[in-house]
Amino acid sequence: MEWKKLLTQTRLINEEKDPKAFDDYYISPFERDYERIVSSAAFRRLQDKTQVFPLSKSDFVRTRLTHSIEVSTIAKQLGIMCFQNTSLYQHLPIDCNEQNNEKLKSQRVGDIEAVLSCAGLLHDLGNPPFGHVGEEIIREWFKGNLKDIYLLRCNDEKPASDLLSKKQITDLENFEGNAQALRILSKARHQSEINLPFSIISALIKYPTRCDEIGEAHIRHKMGCYQAEESTFLQIAEKVGTVNADGEVIRNPLAYLVEAADDIAYMTADLEDAVKSGIVSVDELLHFFENTYEALGEKNRESQQHMDRTKEIIDKLNSLNETEKDKAKVMSQWGTYLRKWLMYVVCWRFSKSYEDILQGKFNYDLFYDNNHSLTEKLLKKAMSEFVFDSRVIVEPEISAQIILNFLLDKFVPAVVRFDNYGVMTMQDKKVITLISSNYINDYFKAKETDAITDEIELLYRRILIATDFISGMTDGYAKTLYKKMSGLE
């Protein structure tokens, strides 16, 4: 891969050039993109979407919006650390056929920081309401209900599960927030979403994988694009240069840093929120850490050096806990200390594995075999132990399941029979009027622009109207719509 291509300004649609007078007060195009993202409706909706605690009424736990701002900040700082460090492993974003000069270096580093900032803001753009459980609910609904949805054209009409292709069914049954983010941004070609450069979109593609390419490798174990966006996915990869000699799409180097920033943010901040919410105490966390880390290290064959570094992190929490009475401050101060070390080891791994990353040969995350690889595992195990299965989380997740299943039950059959492809019931017709017009318009624009005439492809695209609409909802809107449609208010 080449940095000149990786930082391309090419977009899905061409834009008018700024007036020449603007050159007097130059600002990087990527910085202008940052402002566009912050001002967009899709980004603002993240303020009422779950990070970890569904339907929370608390004003201090993180939402997708505050989490995304934290990820953006950490991602930018990782860019600075990776490309302006003075370590033995320093690498510059200069290609082998380019002259290494300070002006180019400065511009590239600045562009990388801005791209990472933008990607950090956008990394959860495609997540549905109610957090990751929302994704799972949508997946499970399609696995269990496609066989019961008919176009109702005639008495012997086949169910959707018999009509759709295997790839289309796999798309629906593997609904994925990352793929949904690409779908949202791809709509810029219809001028209905933010028109971002390929460099930012490419840095967002956490899994450069289509539905028929899902495998066991870390960067291949989930889907990164739906069949509907496959041509856009390939167009971006070709232009950015993330295609290897075998024609396989590989991960953008900056995507590793966005992923690491996301992991660092949630591993530290979500435990802090758990303590503030009263789900777990600092003492309980310490007891868990001290009684778990050695066995976890042995199980994962971590080196003694890794064990020692993790013990230092535990000792730091213990020290703060003994000297500070305010436990919220304990977690905040410990989180700051912990983030610094996690960011340090992530940058070390990125720099150490730079050549493999640039050649698309690195199939791990940036916590692989570094001094805090055990710390990462311990933090994730603590989240699983105290947070994800806690009553505070499970009860609202059951509510989320009822809400999303109800909405899918109503909207998917309606869109299946929409656009003169079946006999719509009175309820179907009324349900269609509730769908935001922009989602309906996106369907017709894609139908016209891509000259889609195949009935099965159109069936698939109509179902995506429902997933677009439902996944775009905020937690509050989904709950309110459910109550209104079910007669509860």
C-alpha positions as CSV (number, residue, x, y, z in Angstrom):
1,M,0.0,0.0,0.0
2,E,1.1,3.6,-0.7
3,W,0.3,6.6,1.5
4,K,-0.3,8.8,-1.4
5,K,-3.3,6.5,-2.3
6,L,-4.3,5.8,1.3
7,L,-4.8,9.6,1.8
8,T,-6.7,10.2,-1.4
9,Q,-9.3,13.0,-1.6
10,T,-11.4,11.1,-4.1
11,R,-15.1,11.0,-3.2
12,L,-18.2,9.3,-4.5
13,I,-19.4,12.4,-6.2
14,N,-17.3,15.4,-7.3
15,E,-17.7,18.7,-5.4
16,E,-17.5,22.3,-6.5
17,K,-14.1,23.9,-5.7
18,D,-13.9,26.5,-3.0
19,P,-13.5,30.1,-4.0
20,K,-9.8,31.0,-4.6
21,A,-10.0,33.5,-1.7
22,F,-10.3,30.6,0.7
23,D,-6.6,29.7,-0.1
24,D,-5.5,32.6,2.0
25,Y,-6.8,30.8,5.1
26,Y,-6.0,27.2,4.2
27,I,-7.5,24.3,6.2
28,S,-7.0,20.7,5.4
29,P,-10.0,19.2,3.5
30,F,-10.1,16.4,6.1
31,E,-10.6,19.0,8.8
32,R,-13.6,20.3,6.8
33,D,-14.9,16.8,6.7
34,Y,-14.7,16.7,10.5
35,E,-17.0,19.7,10.7
36,R,-19.4,18.1,8.2
37,I,-19.6,14.9,10.3
38,V,-20.2,16.8,13.6
39,S,-23.0,18.8,11.8
40,S,-24.7,15.7,10.3
41,A,-28.0,14.3,11.5
42,A,-26.6,10.7,11.4
43,F,-23.9,11.7,13.9
44,R,-26.2,13.6,16.2
45,R,-28.5,10.6,16.5
46,L,-25.7,8.9,18.4
47,Q,-26.5,11.0,21.4
48,D,-29.6,8.8,22.1
49,K,-28.1,5.4,21.2
50,T,-26.8,2.9,23.8
51,Q,-23.1,2.4,24.4
52,V,-23.4,-0.3,27.1
53,F,-26.4,0.6,29.3
54,P,-29.6,0.3,27.2
55,L,-32.5,2.7,28.0
56,S,-30.4,4.3,30.7
57,K,-31.9,7.4,32.4
58,S,-28.6,8.4,34.0
59,D,-26.9,11.5,32.7
60,F,-23.4,10.3,33.3
61,V,-23.1,7.0,31.6
62,R,-21.7,7.1,28.1
63,T,-23.8,7.1,25.0
64,R,-22.6,6.3,21.5
65,L,-22.0,10.0,20.9
66,T,-19.7,10.6,23.9
67,H,-18.0,7.2,23.3
68,S,-17.4,8.2,19.6
69,I,-15.9,11.6,20.7
70,E,-13.5,9.7,23.0
71,V,-12.6,7.2,20.3
72,S,-11.9,10.1,17.9
73,T,-9.6,11.8,20.4
74,I,-7.7,8.6,21.2
75,A,-7.4,7.7,17.5
76,K,-6.0,11.1,16.7
77,Q,-3.5,10.8,19.5
78,L,-2.4,7.3,18.3
79,G,-1.7,8.9,14.9
80,I,0.5,11.5,16.4
81,M,2.3,8.9,18.6
82,C,2.8,6.4,15.7
83,F,4.1,8.9,13.1
84,Q,5.9,11.5,15.2
85,N,7.6,9.2,17.7
86,T,11.4,9.0,18.2
87,S,11.6,5.3,18.9
88,L,13.8,2.8,17.1
89,Y,10.7,1.7,15.1
90,Q,9.7,5.0,13.7
91,H,8.1,4.9,10.2
92,L,7.2,7.9,8.1
93,P,4.1,8.1,5.8
94,I,6.4,8.6,2.8
95,D,6.4,6.1,-0.1
96,C,9.6,4.6,-1.4
97,N,9.3,6.5,-4.7
98,E,8.8,9.9,-3.0
99,Q,11.4,12.4,-1.7
100,N,11.4,12.6,2.1
101,N,11.0,16.3,2.9
102,E,9.7,18.0,5.9
103,K,6.8,19.7,4.1
104,L,5.4,16.4,2.8
105,K,6.0,14.7,6.1
106,S,4.2,17.4,8.0
107,Q,1.2,17.4,5.6
108,R,0.9,13.6,5.6
109,V,1.0,13.4,9.4
110,G,-1.6,16.1,9.7
111,D,-3.8,14.3,7.2
112,I,-3.5,11.0,9.1
113,E,-4.5,12.7,12.3
114,A,-7.5,14.3,10.7
115,V,-8.6,11.0,9.0
116,L,-8.3,9.2,12.3
117,S,-10.3,11.9,14.0
118,C,-13.1,11.6,11.4
119,A,-13.1,7.8,11.4
120,G,-13.3,7.7,15.2
121,L,-16.4,9.9,15.1
122,L,-18.0,7.6,12.5
123,H,-17.0,4.2,13.7
124,D,-20.4,3.5,15.3
125,L,-22.5,5.3,12.8
126,G,-24.2,2.1,11.6
127,N,-25.0,0.6,15.0
128,P,-28.7,0.1,15.7
129,P,-30.5,1.2,18.9
130,F,-29.8,-0.6,22.1
131,G,-26.1,-1.3,21.5
132,H,-24.6,-4.6,20.3
133,V,-27.6,-6.5,21.5
134,G,-29.6,-4.6,18.9
135,E,-27.4,-6.1,16.2
136,E,-27.9,-9.6,17.6
137,I,-31.7,-9.1,17.8
138,I,-31.9,-8.1,14.1
139,R,-29.7,-11.1,13.1
140,E,-31.9,-13.5,15.1
141,W,-35.1,-12.1,13.7
142,F,-34.1,-12.7,10.1
143,K,-32.8,-16.2,10.9
144,G,-36.2,-17.1,12.4
145,N,-38.7,-15.1,10.2
146,L,-37.7,-15.0,6.5
147,K,-39.5,-18.3,6.0
148,D,-42.8,-16.7,7.1
149,I,-42.7,-13.6,4.9
150,Y,-44.6,-13.7,1.6
151,L,-45.3,-11.2,-1.1
152,L,-48.9,-12.4,-1.1
153,R,-49.3,-12.3,-4.8
154,C,-51.0,-15.7,-4.9
155,N,-51.9,-18.6,-2.7
156,D,-48.8,-20.6,-3.5
157,E,-46.3,-17.7,-3.2
158,K,-42.9,-18.8,-2.0
159,P,-41.5,-17.3,1.2
160,A,-38.7,-14.7,1.1
161,S,-36.3,-17.4,2.3
162,D,-36.9,-19.4,-0.9
163,L,-36.6,-16.3,-3.2
164,L,-33.5,-14.5,-1.9
165,S,-30.1,-15.7,-2.9
166,K,-27.8,-17.3,-0.4
167,K,-25.6,-14.1,-0.2
168,Q,-28.6,-11.9,0.3
169,I,-29.9,-14.1,3.1
170,T,-26.4,-14.1,4.7
171,D,-26.4,-10.3,4.6
172,L,-29.6,-10.1,6.5
173,E,-28.8,-12.9,9.0
174,N,-25.4,-11.3,9.7
175,F,-26.6,-7.7,10.1
176,E,-23.4,-5.8,11.1
177,G,-23.0,-2.2,12.3
178,N,-19.7,-1.8,10.4
179,A,-21.3,-2.8,7.1
180,Q,-24.3,-0.6,7.9
181,A,-21.9,2.4,8.3
182,L,-20.5,1.8,4.9
183,R,-24.1,1.5,3.5
184,I,-25.0,4.9,5.1
185,L,-21.9,6.7,3.7
186,S,-22.4,5.0,0.3
187,K,-25.7,6.9,-0.1
188,A,-23.7,10.1,-0.8
189,R,-23.8,9.1,-4.4
190,H,-27.6,9.8,-4.2
191,Q,-26.7,13.1,-2.4
192,S,-28.6,11.9,0.7
193,E,-25.6,11.5,3.1
194,I,-22.2,13.1,3.8
195,N,-19.9,12.9,0.8
196,L,-16.7,11.8,2.4
197,P,-13.3,11.0,0.8
198,F,-12.5,7.3,0.3
199,S,-9.5,7.6,2.7
200,I,-11.9,8.2,5.6
201,I,-14.4,5.5,4.6
202,S,-11.5,3.0,4.0
203,A,-10.2,3.6,7.5
204,L,-13.7,2.8,8.8
205,I,-13.8,-0.6,7.2
206,K,-12.9,-2.8,10.2
207,Y,-13.5,-6.0,8.3
208,P,-12.6,-5.9,4.6
209,T,-14.8,-8.9,4.1
210,R,-17.8,-9.7,2.0
211,C,-20.5,-12.1,3.3
212,D,-19.0,-15.1,1.4
213,E,-15.5,-14.4,2.7
214,I,-16.1,-14.6,6.5
215,G,-13.4,-16.7,8.1
216,E,-11.6,-17.3,11.4
217,A,-8.9,-14.6,11.1
218,H,-9.4,-11.6,13.4
219,I,-10.0,-9.2,10.5
220,R,-12.2,-11.6,8.6
221,H,-14.5,-13.0,11.3
222,K,-17.3,-10.5,10.5
223,M,-18.8,-8.9,7.4
224,G,-17.6,-5.5,6.3
225,C,-20.1,-4.8,3.5
226,Y,-23.4,-5.9,2.2
227,Q,-23.9,-7.2,-1.3
228,A,-25.8,-3.9,-2.1
229,E,-22.6,-1.9,-1.5
230,E,-20.1,-4.4,-3.0
231,S,-19.4,-2.3,-6.0
232,T,-18.7,0.7,-3.9
233,F,-16.6,-1.4,-1.5
234,L,-14.4,-2.5,-4.4
235,Q,-14.3,1.0,-6.0
236,I,-13.0,2.4,-2.7
237,A,-10.5,-0.4,-2.2
238,E,-9.1,0.1,-5.8
239,K,-8.7,3.8,-5.4
240,V,-7.2,3.7,-2.0
241,G,-4.9,0.8,-2.9
242,T,-6.1,-1.7,-0.3
243,V,-6.1,-4.6,-2.8
244,N,-3.2,-7.1,-2.8
245,A,-1.6,-8.9,-5.7
246,D,-4.2,-11.7,-5.4
247,G,-7.0,-9.3,-5.8
248,E,-8.1,-9.6,-2.2
249,V,-9.2,-6.5,-0.3
250,I,-7.0,-6.0,2.8
251,R,-7.4,-3.7,5.8
252,N,-6.3,-0.1,5.7
253,P,-3.4,0.5,8.1
254,L,-5.3,3.3,9.8
255,A,-8.2,0.9,10.5
256,Y,-6.0,-0.9,13.0
257,L,-5.6,2.3,14.9
258,V,-9.3,3.1,14.8
259,E,-10.1,-0.4,16.2
260,A,-7.5,0.0,18.9
261,A,-8.9,3.4,19.9
262,D,-12.4,1.9,20.2
263,D,-11.1,-1.0,22.3
264,I,-9.1,1.4,24.6
265,A,-12.1,3.7,25.0
266,Y,-14.6,1.0,25.9
267,M,-12.3,-1.1,28.1
268,T,-11.5,1.8,30.4
269,A,-14.6,4.0,30.2
270,D,-17.2,1.3,30.4
271,L,-15.7,-0.1,33.6
272,E,-15.7,3.4,35.0
273,D,-19.4,3.8,34.2
274,A,-20.1,0.4,35.8
275,V,-18.6,1.6,39.1
276,K,-20.5,4.9,38.9
277,S,-23.7,3.0,38.2
278,G,-23.2,0.8,41.3
279,I,-23.0,-2.4,39.2
280,V,-19.6,-3.2,40.7
281,S,-17.3,-1.7,43.4
282,V,-13.6,-0.9,43.1
283,D,-13.0,-3.5,45.8
284,E,-14.8,-6.1,43.8
285,L,-12.8,-5.3,40.7
286,L,-9.6,-5.5,42.6
287,H,-10.5,-8.8,44.1
288,F,-11.4,-10.1,40.7
289,F,-8.2,-8.8,39.0
290,E,-5.9,-10.2,41.8
291,N,-7.5,-13.6,41.7
292,T,-7.8,-13.9,38.0
293,Y,-4.8,-12.4,36.2
294,E,-2.3,-15.2,36.9
295,A,-4.6,-18.1,35.8
296,L,-5.6,-16.0,32.7
297,G,-2.0,-15.4,31.9
298,E,-1.1,-19.1,32.2
299,K,-4.1,-20.1,30.1
300,N,-3.0,-17.8,27.3
301,R,0.7,-18.6,27.7
302,E,1.6,-15.0,28.5
303,S,5.2,-14.3,29.3
304,Q,6.4,-13.3,32.8
305,Q,7.0,-9.8,31.5
306,H,3.4,-9.5,30.4
307,M,2.3,-10.8,33.8
308,D,4.4,-8.3,35.6
309,R,3.1,-5.3,33.5
310,T,-0.5,-6.3,34.2
311,K,0.3,-6.6,37.9
312,E,1.6,-3.0,37.9
313,I,-1.8,-1.9,36.5
314,I,-3.6,-3.8,39.3
315,D,-1.2,-2.3,41.9
316,K,-1.9,1.2,40.6
317,L,-5.6,0.7,41.1
318,N,-5.0,-0.7,44.6
319,S,-2.8,2.3,45.5
320,L,-5.4,4.8,44.3
321,N,-8.2,3.0,46.1
322,E,-6.2,3.2,49.4
323,T,-5.5,7.0,49.1
324,E,-8.7,8.3,47.5
325,K,-12.1,8.1,49.2
326,D,-14.2,9.2,46.2
327,K,-14.4,5.9,44.2
328,A,-15.5,7.7,41.0
329,K,-12.2,9.7,41.1
330,V,-10.3,6.4,41.7
331,M,-11.7,5.0,38.5
332,S,-11.2,8.2,36.5
333,Q,-7.6,8.6,37.6
334,W,-6.9,4.9,37.1
335,G,-8.5,5.1,33.6
336,T,-6.2,7.9,32.6
337,Y,-3.2,6.0,33.7
338,L,-4.3,2.8,32.1
339,R,-5.2,4.5,28.7
340,K,-1.7,6.0,28.5
341,W,-0.1,2.5,28.8
342,L,-2.6,0.9,26.4
343,M,-1.9,3.6,23.8
344,Y,1.8,3.2,24.3
345,V,1.8,-0.6,23.6
346,V,-0.6,-0.2,20.7
347,C,1.7,2.2,19.0
348,W,4.7,-0.1,19.7
349,R,2.9,-3.0,18.0
350,F,1.8,-0.8,15.1
351,S,5.4,0.4,14.6
352,K,6.9,-3.1,15.2
353,S,4.6,-4.7,12.7
354,Y,4.5,-1.8,10.3
355,E,5.8,-3.6,7.2
356,D,3.4,-6.6,7.6
357,I,0.5,-4.1,8.2
358,L,1.4,-2.1,5.1
359,Q,1.6,-5.4,3.0
360,G,-1.7,-6.6,4.4
361,K,-0.1,-9.6,6.2
362,F,-1.0,-8.7,9.8
363,N,-4.1,-10.6,10.9
364,Y,-4.3,-9.6,14.5
365,D,-5.3,-6.6,16.5
366,L,-2.7,-4.2,17.9
367,F,-2.8,-5.9,21.4
368,Y,-1.2,-9.0,19.9
369,D,1.9,-10.0,21.9
370,N,2.6,-6.7,23.6
371,N,3.3,-5.9,27.2
372,H,-0.4,-5.3,27.9
373,S,-1.9,-8.2,25.9
374,L,-2.8,-9.8,29.2
375,T,-4.2,-6.5,30.6
376,E,-6.5,-6.3,27.6
377,K,-7.8,-9.8,28.1
378,L,-8.3,-9.2,31.8
379,L,-10.3,-6.0,31.2
380,K,-12.6,-7.7,28.7
381,K,-13.1,-10.6,31.1
382,A,-14.1,-8.1,33.9
383,M,-16.6,-6.5,31.5
384,S,-18.1,-9.9,30.8
385,E,-18.1,-10.9,34.5
386,F,-19.6,-7.8,36.0
387,V,-21.3,-5.8,33.2
388,F,-22.7,-7.7,30.3
389,D,-24.6,-10.2,32.4
390,S,-25.7,-7.9,35.2
391,R,-29.4,-7.3,36.0
392,V,-28.9,-3.6,35.1
393,I,-28.0,-4.6,31.5
394,V,-30.1,-7.8,31.1
395,E,-33.5,-6.3,32.0
396,P,-33.5,-3.4,29.5
397,E,-32.0,-5.8,26.9
398,I,-35.1,-7.9,27.2
399,S,-37.2,-4.8,26.7
400,A,-35.0,-4.0,23.6
401,Q,-35.8,-7.4,22.2
402,I,-39.5,-6.9,22.6
403,I,-39.3,-3.5,20.9
404,L,-37.1,-4.4,17.9
405,N,-38.9,-7.7,17.3
406,F,-42.2,-5.8,17.2
407,L,-40.9,-3.2,14.8
408,L,-39.4,-5.8,12.5
409,D,-42.6,-7.8,12.5
410,K,-44.5,-4.7,11.3
411,F,-42.0,-3.1,8.9
412,V,-40.4,-6.0,7.0
413,P,-43.6,-7.5,5.6
414,A,-44.8,-4.1,4.6
415,V,-41.7,-3.2,2.6
416,V,-41.6,-6.7,1.0
417,R,-45.0,-6.0,-0.5
418,F,-44.2,-2.3,-1.3
419,D,-43.7,-0.8,-4.8
420,N,-46.4,-3.0,-6.4
421,Y,-44.7,-6.3,-5.5
422,G,-47.6,-7.9,-3.7
423,V,-51.1,-7.3,-2.2
424,M,-50.6,-4.8,0.7
425,T,-52.9,-5.1,3.6
426,M,-54.4,-2.0,5.2
427,Q,-51.8,-2.2,8.0
428,D,-49.0,-2.5,5.5
429,K,-50.1,0.7,3.8
430,K,-50.3,2.6,7.1
431,V,-46.9,1.2,8.3
432,I,-45.2,2.4,5.1
433,T,-46.3,6.0,5.8
434,L,-44.3,5.8,9.1
435,I,-41.0,5.2,7.3
436,S,-38.9,8.4,6.8
437,S,-39.2,9.5,3.2
438,N,-35.4,9.6,2.8
439,Y,-35.2,5.8,3.1
440,I,-38.0,5.3,0.5
441,N,-36.2,7.8,-1.8
442,D,-32.9,6.0,-1.4
443,Y,-34.6,2.8,-2.6
444,F,-36.0,4.5,-5.7
445,K,-32.7,6.3,-6.5
446,A,-30.7,3.1,-6.3
447,K,-33.3,1.4,-8.4
448,E,-33.0,4.1,-11.1
449,T,-29.2,4.8,-10.8
450,D,-28.2,1.1,-10.9
451,A,-30.9,0.2,-13.4
452,I,-32.2,-2.6,-11.2
453,T,-34.9,-4.7,-12.8
454,D,-34.3,-8.1,-11.3
455,E,-37.3,-8.8,-8.9
456,I,-35.2,-10.7,-6.4
457,E,-32.6,-8.0,-6.1
458,L,-35.4,-5.4,-5.7
459,L,-37.0,-7.6,-2.9
460,Y,-33.6,-7.6,-1.1
461,R,-33.3,-3.8,-1.6
462,R,-36.8,-3.3,-0.2
463,I,-36.0,-5.3,2.9
464,L,-33.0,-3.0,3.4
465,I,-35.5,-0.1,3.6
466,A,-36.7,-1.6,6.9
467,T,-33.2,-2.4,8.3
468,D,-32.0,1.1,7.3
469,F,-35.0,2.7,9.0
470,I,-35.0,0.6,12.2
471,S,-31.2,0.6,12.6
472,G,-31.2,4.4,12.2
473,M,-33.6,4.9,15.1
474,T,-32.4,6.2,18.4
475,D,-33.3,4.2,21.5
476,G,-35.9,6.8,22.5
477,Y,-37.5,6.9,19.1
478,A,-37.7,3.1,18.8
479,K,-39.3,2.9,22.3
480,T,-41.8,5.7,21.6
481,L,-42.8,4.3,18.2
482,Y,-43.3,0.8,19.7
483,K,-45.6,2.3,22.4
484,K,-47.6,4.2,19.8
485,M,-47.9,1.3,17.3
486,S,-48.8,-1.2,20.0
487,G,-51.4,1.1,21.6
488,L,-49.5,1.5,24.9
489,E,-49.7,5.3,24.6
